[in-house]
Amino acid sequence: MVASQSSAANARCGKELYLHIKNGGTTITWTKQDYELCMAYCKIEFAETMAEIERCYGNIAPRKQLIMLLQRLNYDYAAIGRVLGINSDSVRKNIARITPLTK
């Protein structure tokens, strides 16, 4: 995607990326921009959940937003690991490293 594309095109691309994961795909070859587009779509599709993540964790990286979203969508560590191409123990460690704003 290029920066000059319309918001609608970005939303379509973000939706395609989200559906890719929902249908069993992985993010192994995703770029930072792919995560950003996917999370922009998810902020529309899952507005309340994404707002809660932002309230709890502030402005975290799109990949970390995706991890927290998948956890809130009831993906277990193994399923999140499959999406990210890492093992479930690494998922657990990643989630533990995402620091909430208030403890």
N, C-alpha and C positions, 0 to 999 in steps of 0.2 A: 504494500500500500504506500502511496505517496501522500505527503502532507496536504496536497492540493485537493484531494478527494473530498467529496461532500460528507456531511455528518451521516446522511442516510447510507452512503456506501460503507462508511466505517461501521455503522450499526449492523449492516448486513454481514460484513466480514466478521465482526465480533460474535454475531449469532452463529455463523458457520463454525467458528472456532469452538464456541461453547458446545454446540451440537456434536462436534467431533469428539469431545471428551465424554459427553453424555452417552454417546453411542459406543463407548469402549475404546476410543482412541487415546493416544498419549500426547504429552507436550514435549517429548524428548528433543524434537527439532525446532521448537518454537523459539522465536527471537523475543527480545524485550518488547518490541512493538506488537507482536502477536498477543502477549500477555496483556498489554495495555488496551488493545482493541477488545479482547475478550472481557476484561473487567469493565470497560466502558459499557458494553452490552449488559453485563450482569448488574450494573448499577441501575439499569432500567428494569430489567426482568425481576430482580430480587432487591428492589429498592430498600425495603425495611431491613432486610438482613445485612445488606452492604452498609447501610447507615449505622447499624449496630456495631459492625466490625470497625468502622471508622471512629465511632465514639469510644470503643474499647481500646483500640490500638493506634489511633491517630493515622498519620499519612505513611503507611507502610508500602513497600514495593508491590507491584502488581502480582508477582509470583506468590508472595506471602499472602496477599489478599485472596488469591485463588485457593491456597491451602486452607485458610480459615473459612472461606465460603464452602468448600467441599466438606469440611468437618461439620459445619452447621447444617448442611444438606444430608447429614447422616451417612457420609462415606466413612468407612472404617479406615484404619491406618494402612491396611493392605491395599484397599481400593485407591486411596490417595497415592500410595507408592507406585501403583501400576500406572496411574495417570502421569506421574512425574518421572517415572523410570528409575525409581530408587526403592530400597527395601523399606519395610514397615518400621523398623527401628530408626532409620534415618528420618522418617516422617515424624515419629514421636519426638525426636531430638529437635527437628525444625520447629515444631509447634511449641516446644518448651522454650525455644530461643526467641519467639515472638513475644515481646514484653508488653503486657497491658499497661495502659496509662495509669491506672489505679490498681493497687493490690489489696 
